[in-house]
Every structure is written in C-alpha cells, then in structure tokens.
C-alpha cells in the first residue's frame, strides 16, 4: 500500500546529522524513509512510558522543512491546502493536508506563518513541515502547482528535534527562558544553549511539547544540552509510533494515503470554515458532498479483545465474512496494556461501542470502536 | 543430564532422553525487544522440524517460533499467557515455550552446541 514512487527514488540510505550521536547513545538503527533512524535505545515500552511521564527527545530530521515566500504566497498555498492560510496570525501554526485534484490526501503537514523578523530570511513567508517519506514528492507537486513568483526553499541544512512529554516545558524553559509562554500551535524564535532555533509548541505524541528546528551543524550540541536535563531521554521511532497511535493521530502512508479523503480520515477539523464555504482547494466538490452524505468508510480507533496485537493489513469483516474495511495501524498500547488499532470501517459501524470482526492471517479477532484518543491529549492550550 | 542445542532460527532445545524443552535464545529476545504476546501450542499438538509451532509478538512485530525438531507437545508454558515479558527477562529458563517428546532424536544432529551458536551469532 505504501510502495510509493518515493521508495524507488531514494536508492541510497543516508545518514542524518545526529547519526553518530544515536549510535553512541546505544540507538538501534533501522532504515526509514531513506535514512538510518534509531528505532529504540533501551526499549520501546520504557521509552514510551518515559515520554508519557517525563520528556522524550525525538530526532525527526528526516522530515522535510520548507519555506514559502513571494507576493500572494498565502493565496497560492490555499489553492493546494484546505486550511485558512490567509487568516493565520504571525507565529500561528495549523495542521493541514496536501490534497490531490480528487481530494485524496497526498500528505499531512504543519504550516506556520513566520513573523516579520523571521529566522529563515523569509519575511511574510510560511514555514512547513512535511513527512520524510513523502517530502520529495511533495516538493515536486508544490513546485509544479505554485506560480512562478512563489519561492519554495527546502531547508535541508536544518535538523528537527521534538521534545515531548509533560516535563518538556520544565526542561526546555531552563535552557530557553520564555519558551513556556508559547501555547499549543504557536511558534517563535528562541536561543537554546546559545543556538538560534525556531521553536513551536506542538508535536505528534498527544503530549505537551515542542518541535525545534536547528541548523544541522549545531544539532548535536543541542541534543547534548537537552539530554543533560534530568527530565530528558532520547526516544526512538518505535515509541513515537505507539505514542501517536494511542493519541489517535494518523500516520501518513499507513492511516492516510491518496485513496483517502479528509472526511473518511475523520480530519474534518483540517477543513477551515471559510474554505469549506468558499472552496478553491483541490477536491472541494467531492469533499463537501462526502461531508454532507457521510463517508462510505471512516477511520476509527479499536480496542482489540485479548492480548494479541492486530497489525496493519488485517481485514475488517461484515456479518457475511466479506472484507469491508482494513486495519491501517495496530499494535500494543504500553499505556493501557491492551492491543489497539486504527481501522477504516463502514460509516454505520463507526459509533463507539460497536463490535468489529477482524481477520488476521485467518484468525478472527474482535475490536470495539472506542472514542479517539485512547490516551487523553495534554496539549498546553491557550487559556488553559 | 540435559544437553542444550541451538537452531539457526534462534531456538534452544534442552534434551533429556526423548523429553525436551524449547524456547527462544537470549539473542532472539534482544532482537525482538519488548514481548507483549506469546501463543504456545497445546499438549497433544504434533510439531514438525522447521515448521511454525508458536507465535511471539513484540511491540512492533509478530514472529513465528519454529520447532527445532519434530515431536508431540506435552505442555505449553501457560505462564507466558499471563506474563509474556518472561521471554525477555528469562528467555532460556522460565520463558520456555513448550515441552515435547522427540519423534526422531537423530534430528538433533543438525543443531548447534552453545559454542557453535555463539560463533554463528557473531557472524550476524
């Protein structure tokens, strides 16, 4: 399902700026999105629980960091994304989707309006973080569809770290006083341990936390400074996956793909009110029709009975035993000690409490539809 | 006096006469990471050398456990159902998967002793 053109495009496995640092810290490296990445250090379970209780440092430098500038840049981005880009205040961040002409999801991303005094020499521009596995396709798509007077810069010399967990703010504010004033989905420029960084209060674990864009040449020094704080440990991709699954956050290439629409993916919040009414984004007609009539399939969270995890690819069966949906992510929830999964099920079966029959390699399992997220989000929202 | 053999699939088998106990090696559990589920065969199950006999799942992935020799299962380790992490903490003792009666003791000849297994793991 995820065998996109990207897999063929990336022929060599590259080292990220923190590669040697991960290995020195005992990280077990695996190949992901064309890079060597740490999947775990001491163990996924311990790292997962540490992040939920303290603060975990994730290297997400494989993700694409892009900057858009030029006359009419907000209008130009609105032709490709369903978010209210024009209405975004300086330093404000939004979750959005890169949509194909038919409304299918090409990628999910974060977009931030940069302030006048921008760290990337991009006054009046926008900063975007896209998925690592899709970044080259995204860049090609964006370059092809944006007008010539819009400049797209790929910040390939910037590394990206995510500091996530309830104690992330305590640890980071010690190194960068003032960072505690940021609220969820806002961003600003901060000096951390003497290094100029671009910091947003966001992440993809369901916890409070920060994403920190830093020049690649300084990232090892920054990672050392953060890990010197008693609250912080380095955490691998394995725990990042189990954390985001518990938090009900979809992962591109698994829970989202070009066959999926924002309505089926239950990402209606990413469709801004003004944009829904005005249109002008790819797939608007189809998406609005689906919103009105209800999707055929809908993304739900399942708690699976028994202890055996049901993985991506398992079939959702109807009463006659026919395949009517699919598990797109599944595994063990370290926080709950249960098997959990994300699946697409017929809309009529998407109500919490509904029992879902699953088939994994010929063995039948029962999943119960459960409200998302399974572990409550602990974002530091404004006014909270 | 039990003799322990090892397979290239990272199972160990402790043999005393025609009675044997099977588990996965310390190397295998370390590779798998945190074990969250184990399914062991019931007594009376016939297992065949090199074929799937049990299932072990880590947080990330499912793996099969192969029978290192053929025979009839006399007991599955019920303790693994309650506490799968025994495979991590005691892979070569309490974390055993199943006991069996060998149907063809000559199959043991193709397995490694501890020194040969260590040398094999060093090449991986």
Interface residues (C-beta under 8 A of the other chain):
Chain A: X39 X40 X43 X44 X45 X46 X48 X238 X241 X242 X307 X308 X309 X311 X331 X332 X334 X339
Chain B: X33 X34 X36 X37 X39 X55 X57 X58 X59 X60 X61 X62 X81 X84
